[in-house]
Amino acid sequence: MAEFRLETDRLILREWRAGDIDPFMLALDTPDVMRWLGGSQPRSHYADMQQAMARMQAETGHCFWIIESRADGAILGFCGPRRGRHPATPIYGEVELGWRLSASHWGQGLAREAAQAAIDWCWANLPDRRVIAYTVPGNSASWGLMQRLGMARQAAMDFDHPYFAPGHPLCRHIVYALDRPD
């Protein structure tokens, strides 16, 4: 089977490979990027992520795909859809759009370019009536992108993330959704 590949003007979204772990970690396990995600993580975290994404891609045909620069092939982050995985939350089973971009590439419209390509892919390939995204309230760059993508706040779906202890500053998450166009 051919490797998944989705291209935009400046980016390639593709499935994960075993060799992605170290360059991904180098580009994204930084204080700026990990500020809203619980801080720096060990290599084993990224190895587990690579395996989970490869498994998800094989099973469902989508995951948080690697973002590569078309200009030089550098790994810039990830973006794509997956199913909400937390059964005790209102996002469980929803098509969740996620992204992460290296800080050195912020402010160039790349996250929006990748996210829009992923949304378009969802509408063309999945039957779901909406796509959701979530972040912590303090991450204004992330929820600002959600708004620029046309997503609307879904306060009734806000939840406490099960990866964080109750009361942790990163526990509360806010949800946005984008309905399928008519």
FENNORWO-V158196 format. One record per backbone hydrogen bond with DSSP energy under -0.5 kcal/mol. NH is the residue of the N-H (numbers start at 1). CO is the residue of the C=O. Records with the same first field share a line. If there is no record, write none. Layout:
NH = CO + CO
This chain:
6 = 13
8 = 11
12 = 68
13 = 6
14 = 12 + 66
15 = 4
20 = 17
21 = 18
23 = 19
24 = 20
25 = 21
26 = 22
27 = 23
28 = 24
29 = 25
30 = 28
34 = 30
35 = 31 + 32
36 = 33
37 = 34
39 = 34
45 = 42
46 = 42
47 = 43
48 = 44
49 = 45
50 = 46
51 = 47
52 = 48
53 = 49
54 = 50
55 = 51
56 = 52
57 = 53
58 = 54
59 = 55
60 = 56
61 = 56 + 57
62 = 56
65 = 63 + 79
66 = 14
67 = 77
68 = 12 + 66
69 = 74
70 = 10
71 = 10
73 = 69
76 = 67 + 74
77 = 67
78 = 100
79 = 65
80 = 98
82 = 96
84 = 94
87 = 85
89 = 86
92 = 89
93 = 84
94 = 91
96 = 82 + 94
97 = 95 + 132
98 = 80 + 96
100 = 78
102 = 76
105 = 102
106 = 103
108 = 105
113 = 109
114 = 110
115 = 111
116 = 112
117 = 113
118 = 114
119 = 115
120 = 116
121 = 117
122 = 118
123 = 119
124 = 120
125 = 121
126 = 122
131 = 178
132 = 95
133 = 176
135 = 174
139 = 136
140 = 138
142 = 139
143 = 139
144 = 140
145 = 141
146 = 142
147 = 143
148 = 144
149 = 145
150 = 147
151 = 146
152 = 177
154 = 175
157 = 154
158 = 155
159 = 173
161 = 159 + 171
164 = 161
168 = 165
171 = 168
173 = 159
174 = 135
176 = 133
177 = 152
178 = 131
180 = 129
